């Protein structure tokens, strides 16, 4: 990240009233995402740890070029938005690394061998999620990931603003399940797990 270049940042509402997405013109965490639901889990992310210092922050999700912050219900966005935006911008301009190398996927991918376990339906499911579902979900400040495919049941992990969102069940059942059943005949059901 070039700390000398000015950073543009703006806030977007998400379908989850307790989460807001802060989008920047710089990559924060390209090709990967991390969800921190507690201050204790933020170990290894200076950016998430800094945000958890605010008494109103209840969760931090970092992906691509945005940070989704989930607030505690007793606070209003109008009271905290300017402070959060300034804090994220200041952190990014400092040139500090938002996430330690130990949390990046290279280590995780080396420990697992997904190629051996991957089947044709899993490949199709991943392709459909990557092409149609993830971009829409990321626009709303969240992320969705395939956790498993077993006996026709697709289990997805919901992160960022999707975790705890009132409309996520409707989106999951009417949108995602419908698409996957039509395109991958082996799929019988789609279920979600919040991370």
BELDA-V500889 format. One record per residue. N is the residue number from 1. RES is the residue in one letter. SS is DSSP state (H for helix, E for strand, C for the rest). PHI is phi in whole degrees, 0 to 359 (* if undefined). PSI is psi in radians with two decimals (* if undefined). Layout:
BEGIN
N & RES & SS & PHI & PSI
N & RES & SS & PHI & PSI
END
This chain:
BEGIN
1 & X & C & * & 2.32
2 & X & C & 274 & 1.82
3 & X & C & 285 & -0.20
4 & X & C & 277 & -0.43
5 & X & C & 282 & 2.39
6 & X & C & 298 & 2.56
7 & X & C & 250 & 2.24
8 & X & C & 268 & 2.42
9 & X & E & 213 & 2.43
10 & X & E & 217 & 2.76
11 & X & E & 257 & 2.50
12 & X & E & 231 & 2.40
13 & X & E & 289 & 2.70
14 & X & C & 240 & 2.95
15 & X & C & 298 & -0.39
16 & X & C & 273 & 2.02
17 & X & C & 297 & -0.29
18 & X & C & 265 & -0.04
19 & X & E & 239 & 2.51
20 & X & E & 226 & 2.50
21 & X & E & 258 & 2.26
22 & X & E & 249 & 1.91
23 & X & E & 260 & 2.37
24 & X & E & 240 & 2.93
25 & X & C & 268 & 0.24
26 & X & C & 234 & 2.66
27 & X & C & 284 & 2.25
28 & X & C & 262 & -0.85
29 & X & E & 217 & 1.37
30 & X & E & 295 & 2.44
31 & X & E & 60 & 0.42
32 & X & E & 199 & 2.86
33 & X & E & 213 & 2.60
34 & X & E & 225 & 2.40
35 & X & E & 244 & 2.15
36 & X & E & 244 & 1.83
37 & X & C & 272 & -0.22
38 & X & C & 218 & 2.83
39 & X & C & 300 & -0.66
40 & X & H & 295 & -0.60
41 & X & H & 283 & -0.16
42 & X & H & 280 & 0.04
43 & X & C & 305 & 2.21
44 & X & C & 100 & -0.12
45 & X & C & 235 & 1.83
46 & X & H & 298 & -0.62
47 & X & H & 295 & -0.85
48 & X & H & 296 & -0.73
49 & X & H & 299 & -0.74
50 & X & H & 298 & -0.74
51 & X & H & 292 & -0.61
52 & X & H & 291 & -0.19
53 & X & C & 292 & -0.44
54 & X & C & 287 & 2.34
55 & X & C & 293 & -0.30
56 & X & C & 266 & -0.09
57 & X & E & 275 & 2.24
58 & X & E & 245 & -0.20
59 & X & E & 188 & 2.64
60 & X & E & 223 & 2.28
61 & X & E & 234 & 2.19
62 & X & E & 242 & 2.26
63 & X & E & 202 & 2.60
64 & X & E & 43 & -1.97
65 & X & C & 244 & 0.48
66 & X & E & 215 & 2.81
67 & X & E & 233 & 2.22
68 & X & E & 257 & 2.21
69 & X & E & 250 & 2.29
70 & X & E & 256 & 2.25
71 & X & E & 259 & 2.87
72 & X & C & 285 & 2.53
73 & X & C & 297 & -0.43
74 & X & C & 283 & -0.08
75 & X & C & 254 & 2.67
76 & X & C & 252 & 2.52
77 & X & H & 301 & -0.62
78 & X & H & 298 & -0.45
79 & X & H & 277 & -0.49
80 & X & H & 241 & -0.21
81 & X & H & 302 & -0.86
82 & X & H & 299 & -0.73
83 & X & H & 295 & -0.76
84 & X & H & 295 & -0.79
85 & X & H & 301 & -0.79
86 & X & H & 295 & -0.68
87 & X & H & 294 & -0.78
88 & X & H & 295 & -0.79
89 & X & H & 299 & -0.80
90 & X & H & 299 & -0.73
91 & X & H & 298 & -0.83
92 & X & H & 295 & -0.64
93 & X & H & 288 & -0.36
94 & X & H & 291 & -0.35
95 & X & C & 84 & 0.00
96 & X & C & 293 & 2.68
97 & X & C & 279 & 2.21
98 & X & C & 293 & -0.51
99 & X & C & 220 & 2.39
100 & X & C & 289 & 2.63
101 & X & H & 304 & -0.54
102 & X & H & 297 & -0.34
103 & X & H & 264 & -0.06
104 & X & C & 279 & 2.74
105 & X & H & 293 & -0.33
106 & X & H & 306 & -0.79
107 & X & H & 297 & -0.73
108 & X & H & 293 & -0.78
109 & X & H & 296 & -0.59
110 & X & H & 290 & -0.52
111 & X & H & 282 & -0.43
112 & X & C & 250 & 2.74
113 & X & C & 236 & 1.37
114 & X & H & 295 & -0.46
115 & X & H & 298 & -0.65
116 & X & H & 292 & -0.64
117 & X & H & 271 & -0.20
118 & X & C & 284 & 2.31
119 & X & C & 245 & 3.01
120 & X & H & 302 & -0.82
121 & X & H & 299 & -0.69
122 & X & H & 297 & -0.74
123 & X & H & 298 & -0.77
124 & X & H & 297 & -0.77
125 & X & H & 299 & -0.83
126 & X & H & 299 & -0.75
127 & X & H & 299 & -0.78
128 & X & H & 295 & -0.73
129 & X & H & 298 & -0.81
130 & X & H & 296 & -0.70
131 & X & H & 278 & -0.72
132 & X & H & 249 & -0.68
133 & X & H & 271 & -0.92
134 & X & H & 304 & -0.79
135 & X & H & 301 & -0.70
136 & X & H & 293 & -0.75
137 & X & H & 293 & -0.69
138 & X & H & 293 & -0.53
139 & X & H & 298 & -0.49
140 & X & C & 266 & 0.18
141 & X & C & 87 & 0.32
142 & X & E & 232 & -2.95
143 & X & E & 206 & 2.60
144 & X & E & 228 & 2.38
145 & X & E & 224 & 2.48
146 & X & E & 287 & 2.14
147 & X & E & 266 & -0.79
148 & X & E & 198 & 2.85
149 & X & E & 223 & 1.98
150 & X & E & 216 & 2.15
151 & X & C & 51 & 0.76
152 & X & C & 87 & -0.18
153 & X & E & 261 & 2.11
154 & X & E & 267 & 2.15
155 & X & E & 253 & 2.15
156 & X & E & 248 & 2.58
157 & X & E & 258 & 2.25
158 & X & E & 257 & 2.27
159 & X & E & 227 & 2.94
160 & X & E & 65 & -2.40
161 & X & C & 292 & -0.31
162 & X & C & 291 & -0.55
163 & X & C & 289 & 2.00
164 & X & C & 85 & 0.09
165 & X & C & 285 & 2.32
166 & X & C & 299 & -0.53
167 & X & C & 267 & 0.02
168 & X & H & 294 & -0.60
169 & X & H & 294 & -0.75
170 & X & H & 297 & -0.81
171 & X & H & 300 & -0.76
172 & X & H & 298 & -0.88
173 & X & H & 283 & -0.83
174 & X & H & 277 & -0.53
175 & X & H & 263 & -1.15
176 & X & H & 293 & -0.83
177 & X & H & 298 & -0.73
178 & X & H & 300 & -0.81
179 & X & H & 298 & -0.85
180 & X & H & 295 & -0.67
181 & X & H & 295 & -0.69
182 & X & H & 292 & -0.71
183 & X & H & 269 & -0.42
184 & X & C & 231 & 1.68
185 & X & C & 303 & -0.43
186 & X & C & 290 & -0.29
187 & X & C & 280 & 2.22
188 & X & C & 249 & -0.44
189 & X & E & 201 & 2.67
190 & X & E & 235 & 2.22
191 & X & E & 235 & 2.77
192 & X & E & 238 & 2.67
193 & X & E & 230 & 2.18
194 & X & E & 281 & 2.50
195 & X & C & 264 & *
END
